[in-house]
Amino acid sequence: MIIMKERIDELVDILNEANYNYHVLDNPTITDQEFDKFLRELFILEEKFAEYVRDDSPTHRVGGVVLDEFQKVTHAIPMMSLGNVFNEEEIRSFDSRIRKEGYQPQYVCELKIDGLSVSLHYEKGKLITAATRGDGTVGEDITHNVKTIKTVPLTLKEPIDIEVRGEIYMAKETLRKLNEERAKKNQPLLQNCRNAAAGSIRQLDSKIAASRKLDCWIYHLPNPEDYGIKTHYEALKYMKDLGFKTNPNNLLVTDIEGVLSYISHKGEDRPTLSYDIDGVVIKVNNIEEQRKLGFTAHHPKWATAYKFPAEEVLTKLKDIIFTVGRTGQITPNAVLEPVIVAGSTISRATLHNEDYVLAKELKIGDIVSIHKAGDVIPEVGEVKKERRTGEEKDFEMIRTCPMCGNFIHKKEGQVDYYCLNPHCPARKIEGLCHFVSRKAMNIDGLGDRIIEDFYNMGYIKDISDIYRLGHYRDELTSLEGYGDKSIDNLLTAIENSKTNSLERLLFGLGIPNVGEKTSKMLSIHYETLDHLMNAEFDELNSIPDIGEIIAKSIIDFFSLEKNQTLIQELKDLQLNMTYTGPKIKNNDNFYNKTFVITGTLTKYTRDEVESKIELLGGKTSSSVSGKTTAVIVGENPGSKYEKALKLNIPVWNEEELEEKFG
């Protein structure tokens, strides 16, 4: 028996060393045939002598663990995201802010890998837990899948306790081969490396993750001082010496000119890399300087991410079709020849309204440029008129609703057409999708496709039906694609949404002209839905930022018998009708006053300032006017600052803002 244990230990050490040399150092020390022979021998021995199986055995990397669900993991040190910069001016502004603090920083430049963030915890050199970023405070335990990634060491070269962080990704060639195999099996293709990596790592069956051949770069040590490390560059070397795979493109530069040069070169190299990147991460090298610069609530002040410009490609505008939104708004949409833009296959893009299409002079059959606005939303750029053949067709706005056939109308002074039929199926489905959306009732598991399916099957025809889905549990679990667990999770999410604060319910009801911010303001002001429903027109109109249009929308909505019936049904179903969020505090510096924020803030994010102003009874605007109380300026403020000076509007810097906050 002792001999068998010694042989198992020997094989584990041989194979782990070979894995490290091959995957991390790119320096194979044994042949593939030898590796396979040793691995087969280890499998056989571990099956016979299970009591000698080691935690760091390479056999764990083939998967086999199947979970019922992911467990939650709380990060001892929060996993913050990075602030973004998009051009040279903003990069220099980042450098200027640091130099104004009295530092002469060196920077470490790193490629921004397009993958999935991961935290790895080791105790006495053994991998104990791997977790996703999650919301930065709580992530999901993905240890069973991370163990299948061959570049993640199961045992370190030193028996220490440590946490490191990095990015899990899929190589371009891996994705290509994977899609070749999926095409042969008539399976849907994976769209891009990032989605493929994220989808693979969140499989409950680790065999699936193992088959996807994921990889991992390590780039961050959260507590370097505990190991006597004084710079980030030293931390990268230390982690590499422990057995982690660090990116060879990391570079230490002495100033911001070195950063700009690195960005320029890596932008040119981007197409030749074996993996996807979407930018460059810039970090202050000195750990003590990092500590003194500190953090905002969301990101470190000593690091930022430069995002590459959105990729633009050409494709054909095959058709223009029309969709109906929850308010009845008719929207033209471009049907495109499928094209890959920034890693995603794009076949549709919104064209907003009739005026937008006419302004761009679009014709069906045109060759158009497509890019991703903010690297997310596909957008039609310009028409390549020189590519026209004469066979293109002029755009014509429809006159009837594409779903119900009723005539559509455009109100005077507006650009959008509307279907006014309250029973139009498209409006009902869109309204239901809006109600369950993230910013409204936030019901996880009720996506647009499921809402449409349940509507067509007759389970959900109205908002109140969502809260009666439990009556059909047995029927739902028998549907193809829906199991006991998925339906139970959905019903739990629906039940939990009943306790949401009033502003979510109010926004979810879809009252015309009442958006997310207005819903919150009304909820804070009236506290209960009954108080709002009983409000008079003049009372609503007197509230700052409500005005006649919104006041009339609210009165009209709650005066309809069908909406009164819906509210009563939701009450009977025990939905919360009260505002439970933070209350407005009386602060004369902000109450009933308007503020404009401009420039780059260093102590707060823009969202933090806007939220704080709202809770003190004020509001924010995007433009400076005679009604502006003060303009809050960060670095490089621009034209809004100049306009404030011309209009003699008070200007507050961040220190003055803090004083006003009290």
C-alpha positions in Angstrom: 0.0 0.0 0.0 2.8 2.4 0.9 4.4 1.7 -2.4 1.2 2.6 -4.2 0.9 5.9 -2.3 4.5 6.7 -3.2 3.8 6.0 -6.9 0.6 8.1 -6.8 2.6 11.0 -5.2 5.4 10.6 -7.8 2.9 10.6 -10.7 1.1 13.7 -9.4 4.4 15.6 -9.0 5.6 14.6 -12.5 2.3 15.6 -14.2 1.9 18.9 -12.3 5.5 19.9 -13.1 4.8 19.0 -16.8 1.6 21.0 -16.8 3.4 24.0 -15.4 6.2 23.8 -17.9 3.9 23.3 -20.8 1.0 25.7 -20.0 2.7 28.5 -18.0 6.3 28.5 -19.2 5.5 27.3 -22.7 8.5 24.9 -22.4 7.3 21.2 -22.6 9.6 18.8 -20.8 7.9 15.5 -21.7 6.1 14.4 -24.8 2.3 14.2 -25.1 2.5 10.4 -25.2 4.5 10.3 -22.0 2.0 12.7 -20.3 -1.0 10.6 -21.5 0.7 7.4 -20.3 1.4 8.8 -16.8 -2.1 10.2 -16.6 -3.7 6.9 -17.5 -1.6 5.1 -14.9 -2.6 7.7 -12.3 -6.3 7.3 -13.1 -6.1 3.5 -12.6 -4.2 3.8 -9.3 -6.5 6.5 -7.9 -9.6 4.4 -8.7 -8.1 1.4 -6.8 -6.6 3.4 -3.9 -9.0 6.4 -3.5 -7.7 7.1 0.1 -4.4 8.3 -1.5 -6.0 10.8 -4.0 -4.4 14.2 -3.5 -6.2 17.5 -3.7 -3.8 18.7 -6.3 -4.1 15.7 -8.5 -4.2 16.6 -12.2 -7.1 14.1 -12.6 -9.3 16.8 -11.0 -8.8 18.9 -14.1 -11.0 16.7 -16.3 -14.1 17.6 -14.4 -16.8 15.4 -13.1 -18.2 17.4 -10.2 -21.9 18.3 -10.7 -23.5 21.0 -8.4 -27.1 21.7 -7.7 -26.4 25.4 -7.5 -23.5 27.9 -6.9 -22.8 28.7 -3.3 -22.1 32.4 -2.3 -18.6 33.6 -1.3 -18.0 36.8 0.5 -14.8 38.6 -0.5 -12.7 39.6 2.5 -11.3 42.4 0.4 -13.9 43.8 -2.1 -13.3 43.1 -5.8 -13.7 46.5 -7.2 -14.1 47.4 -10.9 -12.0 50.0 -12.6 -12.8 53.5 -13.8 -12.6 54.0 -17.6 -10.8 56.4 -19.9 -11.4 56.6 -23.6 -8.8 59.0 -25.1 -5.4 60.6 -24.6 -6.9 63.7 -22.9 -8.6 61.5 -20.2 -5.4 59.4 -19.8 -3.4 62.6 -19.2 -6.0 63.8 -16.8 -5.7 60.5 -14.8 -1.9 61.2 -14.6 -2.4 64.8 -13.6 -4.7 63.9 -10.7 -2.0 61.7 -9.3 0.8 64.2 -9.8 -1.3 66.9 -8.0 -1.2 64.6 -5.0 2.6 65.1 -5.0 3.7 61.9 -6.6 6.0 61.2 -9.6 4.5 57.8 -10.5 5.8 54.9 -12.4 3.1 52.9 -14.1 2.5 49.2 -14.9 0.7 48.7 -18.2 -1.3 45.5 -18.6 -3.5 44.2 -21.4 -7.2 44.3 -20.4 -8.3 40.7 -21.0 -11.8 40.2 -22.2 -12.9 37.4 -19.9 -14.3 36.7 -16.4 -12.7 38.0 -13.2 -11.8 35.4 -10.6 -10.4 35.3 -7.1 -8.3 32.3 -6.0 -7.7 31.4 -2.3 -4.9 29.1 -1.2 -4.2 27.7 2.3 -0.8 26.2 2.9 -0.2 26.4 -0.8 -3.4 24.4 -1.7 -6.2 25.8 -3.8 -9.3 26.0 -1.5 -11.7 28.3 -3.2 -12.2 30.1 -6.5 -15.0 32.7 -6.8 -16.4 35.2 -9.3 -16.4 38.9 -8.8 -20.2 38.9 -8.4 -21.3 42.4 -7.1 -17.8 43.0 -5.8 -18.7 42.0 -2.2 -20.3 38.6 -2.8 -19.4 36.2 -5.6 -20.2 32.6 -6.6 -18.1 29.6 -5.7 -16.7 28.2 -9.0 -13.9 26.1 -7.5 -15.1 22.8 -9.2 -14.7 24.4 -12.7 -11.6 26.4 -12.0 -9.8 23.2 -11.0 -10.2 22.1 -14.6 -8.1 25.0 -15.9 -4.6 23.7 -16.4 -2.9 27.1 -15.9 -4.4 27.5 -12.4 -2.0 25.7 -10.0 -3.7 23.4 -7.5 -0.5 23.5 -5.4 1.8 26.5 -5.1 5.6 26.3 -5.0 5.5 27.6 -1.5 3.1 26.3 1.3 1.6 29.8 2.0 -1.9 31.3 2.6 -2.6 33.8 -0.2 -5.4 35.3 -2.4 -4.7 36.3 -6.0 -7.0 37.6 -8.7 -7.0 37.3 -12.4 -9.0 36.8 -15.6 -10.4 33.5 -17.0 -10.6 33.6 -20.7 -10.9 31.5 -23.9 -8.3 31.7 -26.6 -9.5 32.6 -30.1 -8.3 29.3 -31.6 -10.1 27.4 -28.9 -13.3 29.1 -29.7 -12.8 28.4 -33.4 -12.3 24.7 -32.8 -15.1 24.5 -30.4 -17.5 26.1 -32.9 -16.4 23.7 -35.6 -17.4 20.8 -33.4 -20.7 22.4 -32.4 -21.5 23.1 -36.1 -21.0 19.4 -36.9 -23.5 18.5 -34.1 -26.0 21.2 -35.2 -25.5 23.0 -31.9 -25.8 26.9 -31.7 -22.4 28.5 -32.1 -20.7 30.5 -29.3 -20.7 34.1 -30.2 -17.4 35.3 -28.8 -14.5 34.4 -26.4 -15.8 36.3 -23.4 -19.3 34.9 -23.5 -17.9 31.4 -24.1 -15.6 31.7 -21.1 -18.3 33.1 -18.8 -20.8 30.5 -19.9 -18.3 27.7 -19.5 -17.2 28.7 -16.0 -20.8 28.9 -14.8 -21.7 25.3 -15.8 -22.9 23.2 -12.9 -21.2 20.2 -14.5 -17.4 20.6 -14.4 -16.9 18.2 -17.3 -18.4 20.8 -19.6 -16.0 23.4 -18.2 -13.1 21.0 -18.7 -14.0 20.3 -22.3 -13.9 24.1 -23.1 -10.1 24.3 -22.4 -10.2 27.7 -20.6 -7.1 29.6 -19.6 -6.3 32.1 -16.8 -3.9 35.1 -16.4 -3.2 36.3 -12.8 -2.7 40.0 -12.4 -3.4 41.2 -8.9 -2.3 40.5 -5.3 -4.8 42.3 -3.0 -2.6 42.5 0.1 1.1 42.8 -1.2 2.3 44.4 2.0 1.7 41.2 3.9 4.4 39.5 1.8 6.9 42.4 2.1 6.2 43.5 -1.5 6.6 47.3 -2.3 5.6 47.5 -5.9 2.9 46.0 -8.2 5.6 44.9 -10.6 7.3 43.0 -7.8 4.0 41.4 -7.0 3.6 40.2 -10.6 7.0 38.5 -10.4 6.2 37.0 -7.0 3.0 35.5 -8.2 4.8 34.1 -11.3 7.5 32.5 -9.0 4.7 30.9 -7.0 3.5 29.1 -10.2 0.9 31.4 -11.6 0.6 32.4 -15.2 1.2 36.1 -15.6 1.0 38.0 -18.9 4.3 38.5 -20.7 3.1 41.8 -22.2 3.0 43.5 -18.8 5.4 46.6 -18.9 6.8 49.0 -16.3 7.1 52.5 -17.7 8.4 55.7 -16.1 5.8 58.2 -17.2 2.6 58.8 -19.0 4.4 59.1 -22.3 5.4 55.5 -21.8 1.8 54.6 -21.2 0.6 56.2 -24.4 3.3 54.5 -26.4 2.3 51.1 -24.9 -1.3 51.7 -25.8 -0.4 52.6 -29.4 1.7 49.5 -29.9 -0.7 47.1 -28.3 -3.6 48.6 -30.3 -1.7 47.7 -33.4 -0.8 44.2 -32.0 -4.4 43.5 -30.9 -5.5 41.5 -34.0 -2.4 39.2 -33.8 -2.9 38.2 -30.2 -4.2 34.7 -29.5 -6.8 36.1 -27.1 -9.3 39.0 -27.0 -8.5 42.3 -25.3 -10.7 45.4 -25.1 -8.2 47.8 -23.7 -5.2 48.5 -21.4 -5.1 48.7 -17.6 -2.8 51.4 -16.1 -1.7 51.0 -12.5 0.5 53.1 -10.2 3.4 50.8 -9.4 4.3 51.9 -5.9 2.2 50.1 -3.3 2.5 52.9 -0.7 1.4 55.4 -3.2 -1.6 53.2 -4.1 -2.5 53.0 -0.4 -2.4 56.8 0.0 -4.3 57.5 -3.2 -7.0 55.2 -1.9 -10.4 54.3 -3.4 -13.8 55.7 -4.3 -16.8 53.6 -3.4 -16.5 51.7 -6.7 -12.9 51.8 -8.0 -9.3 52.4 -7.0 -8.0 56.0 -7.6 -4.5 54.5 -8.5 -5.7 52.5 -11.5 -7.8 53.0 -14.6 -8.7 51.1 -17.8 -8.3 52.6 -21.3 -11.0 51.2 -23.6 -10.1 50.8 -27.3 -12.4 52.6 -29.7 -15.5 50.7 -30.8 -14.9 48.5 -33.8 -16.7 49.5 -37.0 -17.6 47.2 -39.9 -19.6 47.4 -43.1 -22.7 45.3 -43.9 -25.9 45.3 -46.0 -29.2 46.8 -44.8 -31.5 44.0 -45.9 -34.7 45.4 -44.6 -36.4 47.8 -42.2 -39.0 46.3 -39.9 -41.1 47.8 -37.1 -41.6 46.9 -33.5 -44.2 48.0 -30.9 -43.1 49.1 -27.4 -45.1 48.9 -24.1 -46.4 52.5 -24.6 -47.4 51.7 -28.2 -44.3 53.5 -29.6 -43.5 52.3 -33.1 -39.8 51.8 -33.8 -38.1 51.1 -37.1 -35.3 48.5 -36.9 -32.5 47.6 -39.3 -32.3 44.0 -40.5 -28.7 43.5 -41.4 -26.6 40.8 -43.1 -25.1 39.2 -39.9 -21.7 40.7 -39.2 -19.2 40.4 -36.3 -18.7 43.7 -34.5 -16.3 43.8 -31.5 -16.7 40.0 -31.1 -20.5 39.8 -31.3 -22.6 38.8 -34.3 -25.0 41.7 -35.1 -28.1 41.2 -37.3 -30.4 43.9 -35.9 -30.0 47.5 -34.8 -32.6 50.2 -33.8 -33.2 53.1 -36.2 -35.1 55.0 -33.4 -37.8 56.8 -35.5 -38.8 58.0 -39.0 -36.8 61.3 -38.7 -33.6 59.3 -37.8 -33.9 57.1 -40.9 -34.6 60.1 -43.2 -31.8 62.2 -41.8 -29.3 59.3 -42.5 -30.9 58.9 -46.0 -31.1 55.2 -45.5 -32.4 53.0 -48.3 -33.1 49.2 -48.1 -30.2 47.5 -49.8 -27.6 50.1 -48.8 -24.2 49.2 -47.5 -23.9 50.8 -44.1 -21.3 51.1 -41.3 -22.0 49.4 -38.0 -20.3 50.1 -34.7 -21.1 49.5 -31.0 -22.0 52.6 -29.1 -20.0 52.4 -25.9 -18.8 48.9 -27.1 -22.3 47.6 -26.2 -25.2 48.7 -28.4 -25.1 48.1 -32.1 -25.6 51.3 -34.1 -25.9 52.2 -37.8 -23.3 54.7 -38.7 -23.3 56.1 -42.2 -24.5 55.1 -45.6 -21.8 54.3 -48.2 -23.6 56.1 -51.0 -20.7 55.3 -53.4 -21.6 51.6 -53.1 -25.2 52.1 -54.4 -26.2 50.1 -57.5 -29.6 51.7 -58.2 -31.5 48.7 -57.0 -32.0 50.1 -53.4 -35.5 50.8 -52.2 -36.7 54.0 -50.5 -37.8 53.9 -46.9 -41.5 54.3 -46.3 -43.0 54.8 -42.8 -45.9 52.4 -42.1 -49.4 53.7 -41.4 -50.9 50.8 -39.4 -49.6 48.8 -36.4 -47.7 45.8 -37.5 -49.2 43.7 -34.7 -52.9 44.6 -34.5 -53.5 46.6 -37.7 -54.9 49.7 -36.1 -53.9 53.1 -37.5 -50.9 54.7 -35.9 -50.7 58.3 -34.8 -48.0 61.0 -34.3 -48.8 63.7 -31.8 -48.1 67.3 -32.8 -44.5 68.3 -32.0 -43.3 64.7 -31.4 -41.2 62.5 -33.6 -42.6 59.1 -32.7 -45.6 57.2 -34.0 -47.8 55.3 -31.5 -50.3 52.4 -31.7 -53.2 53.6 -29.5 -54.9 50.2 -29.2 -54.7 49.3 -25.5 -55.3 45.6 -26.4 -52.5 45.3 -28.9 -50.6 42.1 -28.0 -47.2 43.6 -28.6 -47.9 46.4 -26.2 -49.0 43.9 -23.5 -45.9 41.7 -23.9 -43.6 44.7 -23.8 -45.4 46.1 -20.8 -44.9 42.7 -19.0 -41.3 42.6 -19.9 -40.8 46.1 -18.6 -42.6 45.3 -15.3 -40.1 42.4 -14.5 -37.0 44.2 -15.8 -34.0 44.9 -13.7 -34.7 48.5 -12.9 -38.4 47.8 -12.2 -39.4 44.7 -10.2 -36.2 42.9 -11.0 -37.6 39.3 -11.3 -34.7 37.1 -12.1 -35.7 34.2 -14.5 -38.5 36.0 -16.3 -36.7 37.1 -19.4 -38.3 38.5 -22.6 -38.5 35.1 -24.3 -40.1 33.4 -21.2 -42.6 36.3 -20.9 -43.6 35.9 -24.5 -43.9 32.1 -24.2 -46.0 32.3 -21.0 -48.2 35.0 -22.7 -48.8 32.9 -25.8 -49.5 29.9 -23.6 -52.1 31.9 -21.6 -50.3 31.7 -18.2 -49.6 35.5 -18.1 -52.0 38.0 -19.7 -51.7 40.8 -17.1 -49.2 41.9 -14.5 -51.2 40.3 -11.7 -51.0 36.9 -13.4 -47.2 36.9 -12.7 -48.1 36.5 -9.0 -50.4 33.6 -9.7 -47.9 31.5 -11.7 -47.6 29.3 -8.6 -51.1 27.9 -9.4 -49.6 26.3 -12.6 -46.4 24.9 -11.1 -47.0 21.3 -12.1 -48.0 22.3 -15.6 -44.9 24.6 -16.0 -42.5 21.9 -14.8 -43.8 19.6 -17.5 -42.9 22.1 -20.3 -39.9 21.4 -22.4 -36.9 23.3 -21.1 -38.4 24.0 -17.6 -37.5 21.7 -14.7 -38.5 21.6 -11.0 -35.6 23.6 -9.9 -35.8 26.4 -12.5 -39.5 26.9 -11.9 -39.0 26.8 -8.1 -36.3 29.5 -8.4 -38.6 31.6 -10.6 -41.5 31.3 -8.2 -39.1 32.3 -5.3 -37.9 35.3 -7.3 -41.5 36.4 -7.9 -42.4 36.0 -4.2 -39.3 38.0 -3.1 -40.2 40.8 -5.5 -43.4 41.5 -3.5 -41.3 43.3 -0.8 -39.7 45.7 -3.3 -39.9 49.4 -2.3 -42.7 51.4 -4.0 -40.5 53.2 -6.6 -39.8 49.8 -8.3 -43.5 49.0 -8.5 -44.4 52.5 -9.7 -41.8 52.4 -12.5 -42.9 48.9 -13.4 -46.5 50.0 -13.9 -45.3 51.8 -17.0 -47.2 55.1 -16.5 -46.5 57.3 -19.6 -43.8 59.9 -19.0 -43.0 58.5 -15.5 -39.4 57.2 -15.7 -37.1 55.7 -13.1 -36.1 58.9 -11.4 -39.6 60.4 -11.4 -40.9 57.2 -9.8 -38.4 57.5 -7.0 -39.1 61.1 -6.4 -42.9 60.5 -6.3 -42.4 57.5 -4.0 -40.3 59.6 -1.6 -42.8 62.5 -1.7 -46.0 60.5 -1.2 -44.6 57.4 0.6 -47.6 55.2 -0.3 -49.3 54.4 -3.6 -52.7 55.3 -2.1 -51.5 58.8 -1.3 -50.2 59.2 -4.9 -53.4 57.8 -6.4 -55.5 60.4 -4.4 -53.3 63.3 -5.4 -55.0 66.2 -7.3 -53.7 67.6 -10.5 -52.7 71.0 -9.1 -50.9 69.3 -6.2 -48.8 67.1 -8.6 -48.2 70.0 -10.9 -46.7 72.1 -8.0 -44.0 69.5 -7.3 -40.6 70.5 -8.8 -39.9 68.7 -12.1 -43.3 67.1 -12.4 -45.2 69.7 -14.5 -48.4 69.5 -16.5 -47.6 66.6 -18.8 -46.4 64.2 -16.1 -49.2 65.3 -13.7 -51.8 64.6 -16.4 -50.3 61.2 -17.2 -50.5 60.2 -13.5 -54.1 61.4 -13.2 -55.2 59.7 -16.4 -53.5 56.5 -15.5 -55.1 56.1 -12.0 -58.5 57.3 -13.2 -58.9 54.3 -15.5 -61.0 51.5 -13.9 -58.7 48.7 -15.3 -55.7 50.3 -13.5 -57.6 50.7 -10.3 -58.6 47.0 -10.5 -55.0 46.0 -11.2 -53.7 47.9 -8.1 -56.4 46.3 -5.9 -55.4 42.8 -7.3 -51.7 43.5 -6.5 -52.7 44.6 -2.9 -54.7 41.4 -2.5 -51.6 39.5 -3.7 -49.7 41.2 -0.9 -47.3 43.4 -2.9 -45.7 46.2 -0.9 -47.2 49.6 -1.7 -44.9 51.7 0.5 -41.6 53.5 0.0 -39.0 51.7 2.1 -35.8 53.4 0.8 -33.8 56.3 2.3 -35.8 59.4 3.1 -34.9 62.9 1.9 -33.1 64.9 4.6 -33.7 68.6 4.8 -30.7 70.5 3.6 -31.1 74.1 2.6 -28.1 73.9 0.3 -29.8 71.4 -2.0 -33.6 71.3 -1.4 -35.6 72.2 -4.5 -32.4 73.3 -6.2 -30.7 72.3 -9.5 -27.1 71.3 -10.1 -24.9 70.5 -13.1 -21.8 68.2 -12.7 -18.9 68.7 -15.2 -15.3 67.4 -15.4 -13.7 64.4 -13.8 -14.5 63.9 -10.1 -11.8 62.3 -7.9 -13.4 61.8 -4.5 -16.8 60.6 -5.8 -18.3 59.0 -8.8 -20.9 61.1 -10.7 -23.6 58.6 -9.7 -22.7 59.0 -6.0 -23.0 62.8 -6.2 -26.3 62.6 -8.1 -27.8 60.2 -5.6 -26.6 62.3 -2.6 -28.1 65.4 -4.1 -31.4 63.6 -4.6 -31.5 62.4 -1.0 -31.0 66.0 0.1 -33.9 67.2 -2.0 -32.1 68.5 -5.0 -31.9 67.5 -8.6 -29.2 67.3 -11.3 -29.4 68.5 -14.9 -27.2 67.9 -18.0 -27.2 71.5 -19.1 -26.4 74.9 -17.6 -29.2 77.5 -17.6 -30.4 80.5 -15.6 -32.3 77.9 -13.3 -29.0 76.2 -12.3 -28.2 76.7 -8.6 -24.5 75.7 -8.9 -22.1 73.9 -11.2 -20.0 71.2 -9.5 -16.6 70.9 -11.2 -14.0 68.2 -11.3 -10.8 68.3 -13.4 -10.9 69.4 -17.1 -14.5 70.7 -16.7 -15.0 72.1 -20.3 -17.7 74.3 -21.7 -20.3 73.9 -18.9 -17.8 75.5 -16.5 -17.2 78.4 -19.0 -21.0 78.9 -19.4 -21.4 79.0 -15.6 -18.9 81.8 -15.4 -20.6 83.8 -18.1 -24.0 83.5 -16.4 -22.4 84.2 -12.9 -23.6 80.9 -11.6 -21.7 79.7 -8.5 -19.0 77.1 -9.1 -18.2 74.4 -6.4 -15.2 72.2 -6.4 -15.2 68.9 -4.6 -14.0 70.4 -1.3 -16.9 72.9 -1.3 -19.3 70.2 -2.3 -18.3 68.2 0.8 -18.8 71.2 3.0 -22.3 71.8 1.6 -23.2 68.1 2.1 -22.3 68.6 5.8 
